[in-house]
Amino acid sequence: MEELQADRGRGYSFIMSDDLNQKASVSWREKIRHAFAVDAPGPAEPTDSQRVVVEKLLSKIVERGMAQPAGIFLESWRPLGVLTGQGMQALSPFAGILLDQNAWKEVANYLDKRGAIAWMLQRMDEMETQREEKIHASKNNPPPSQPSV
């Protein structure tokens, strides 16, 4: 069932009566309920495509033995993490010239989440622990030596 409704100063438009009843039942509190909502506290899980890019970045940092300096850097930028993501979004046209633009955007979109840096730090610690265990195991179990001929 359609009804004719006057738009303030814009003429008339047809709307469905069900839409009218639904719009009238939504209170102003419901409309602004999520106006100032923030992400849940704690680490923010990345999407699958973000996880691939972020873990590749973190693995390169860990392989080079730079996990501790990177951790200090990330900790110092934790309060500004969302701003960092926004800054990366602004610089994406220029970064696309030198870097993979899709990877840049994935990292930027991930850093827009409040718990992104916490997750990155946690994951980097896990990767660093695995790396140290691997090094420790290789020191305790040296490869077999070649028999002399």
C-alpha positions as CSV (number, residue, x, y, z in Angstrom):
1,M,0.0,0.0,0.0
2,E,1.5,3.3,-1.0
3,E,0.9,6.7,0.6
4,L,1.6,10.2,-0.6
5,Q,3.8,12.1,1.8
6,A,5.0,15.7,1.6
7,D,8.7,16.2,1.8
8,R,9.4,19.6,3.4
9,G,9.8,22.0,0.6
10,R,10.7,19.3,-2.0
11,G,7.3,18.3,-3.2
12,Y,5.6,14.9,-2.7
13,S,7.0,11.4,-2.8
14,F,5.4,7.9,-2.5
15,I,6.5,5.7,0.4
16,M,5.3,2.4,1.5
17,S,3.2,2.5,4.7
18,D,5.3,-0.3,6.3
19,D,8.4,2.0,5.8
20,L,6.5,4.8,7.5
21,N,5.5,2.7,10.5
22,Q,9.1,1.4,10.8
23,K,10.6,4.9,10.6
24,A,8.1,6.2,13.2
25,S,9.0,3.3,15.6
26,V,12.7,4.1,15.7
27,S,13.5,6.5,18.5
28,W,16.2,9.1,18.4
29,R,18.2,7.1,20.9
30,E,18.3,4.1,18.5
31,K,19.4,6.4,15.7
32,I,22.4,7.7,17.6
33,R,23.2,4.6,19.6
34,H,26.3,3.8,17.6
35,A,27.3,7.4,16.8
36,F,30.3,7.3,19.1
37,A,30.9,3.6,19.2
38,V,34.4,2.3,19.3
39,D,35.9,-1.1,18.7
40,A,35.9,-3.6,21.5
41,P,38.9,-3.5,23.8
42,G,41.7,-6.0,23.1
43,P,43.4,-7.3,19.9
44,A,41.5,-6.9,16.7
45,E,41.5,-9.9,14.4
46,P,42.4,-9.0,10.8
47,T,40.4,-10.3,7.8
48,D,41.9,-13.1,5.8
49,S,43.4,-10.7,3.2
50,Q,44.7,-8.4,5.9
51,R,46.2,-11.3,7.8
52,V,48.2,-12.5,4.8
53,V,49.7,-9.0,4.2
54,V,50.3,-8.2,7.9
55,E,51.9,-11.6,8.7
56,K,54.2,-11.3,5.7
57,L,55.3,-7.9,7.0
58,L,55.7,-9.2,10.5
59,S,57.6,-12.3,9.4
60,K,60.1,-10.1,7.5
61,I,60.7,-8.0,10.6
62,V,61.2,-11.2,12.8
63,E,63.5,-12.8,10.2
64,R,65.8,-9.7,10.3
65,G,65.9,-9.9,14.1
66,M,64.1,-6.5,14.4
67,A,61.2,-7.7,16.6
68,Q,62.2,-5.8,19.7
69,P,62.8,-2.4,18.0
70,A,59.6,-2.8,16.0
71,G,57.8,-3.7,19.2
72,I,59.0,-0.5,20.9
73,F,58.0,1.5,17.8
74,L,54.5,0.0,17.7
75,E,54.0,0.5,21.4
76,S,55.0,4.1,21.1
77,W,52.5,4.6,18.3
78,R,49.7,2.6,20.0
79,P,47.7,5.8,21.0
80,L,48.0,7.1,17.5
81,G,47.3,3.8,15.7
82,V,44.0,4.9,14.1
83,L,45.6,8.2,13.0
84,T,48.4,6.1,11.5
85,G,45.9,4.2,9.4
86,Q,44.2,7.4,8.3
87,G,47.6,8.8,7.3
88,M,48.4,5.7,5.3
89,Q,45.0,6.1,3.6
90,A,45.9,9.7,2.6
91,L,49.4,8.6,1.3
92,S,48.1,5.6,-0.6
93,P,48.2,7.3,-4.1
94,F,51.9,8.1,-3.6
95,A,52.8,4.8,-1.9
96,G,51.3,3.0,-4.9
97,I,54.1,4.3,-7.1
98,L,56.8,2.6,-5.0
99,L,55.0,-0.2,-3.2
100,D,52.2,-2.7,-3.8
101,Q,49.1,-0.5,-3.4
102,N,46.8,-3.3,-2.5
103,A,49.1,-4.4,0.4
104,W,49.4,-0.8,1.5
105,K,45.6,-0.4,1.6
106,E,45.1,-3.7,3.5
107,V,47.6,-2.6,6.2
108,A,46.0,0.9,6.3
109,N,42.5,-0.5,6.6
110,Y,43.7,-2.9,9.4
111,L,45.4,-0.1,11.3
112,D,42.1,1.8,11.4
113,K,40.9,-0.7,14.0
114,R,41.8,0.2,17.6
115,G,43.1,-3.2,18.5
116,A,45.3,-3.7,15.5
117,I,48.6,-2.8,17.1
118,A,47.9,-5.0,20.1
119,W,47.3,-8.0,17.7
120,M,50.4,-7.2,15.7
121,L,52.5,-7.1,18.9
122,Q,51.0,-10.4,20.1
123,R,51.6,-12.1,16.8
124,M,55.1,-10.7,16.5
125,D,55.9,-12.1,19.9
126,E,54.6,-15.5,18.9
127,M,56.7,-15.4,15.7
128,E,59.8,-14.4,17.6
129,T,59.3,-17.2,20.1
130,Q,59.0,-19.7,17.3
131,R,62.2,-18.3,15.7
132,E,64.1,-18.5,19.0
133,E,63.0,-22.1,19.5
134,K,64.1,-23.0,16.0
135,I,67.5,-21.4,16.6
136,H,67.9,-23.1,20.0
137,A,66.9,-26.5,18.5
138,S,69.4,-26.1,15.7
139,K,72.2,-25.3,18.2
140,N,71.4,-28.4,20.3
141,N,71.1,-30.7,17.3
142,P,73.8,-29.8,14.9
143,P,73.5,-31.4,11.4
144,P,75.4,-34.7,11.0
145,S,78.9,-34.2,9.8
146,Q,80.1,-35.8,6.5
147,P,82.3,-38.8,7.1
148,S,85.9,-38.2,6.0
149,V,87.1,-40.2,3.1
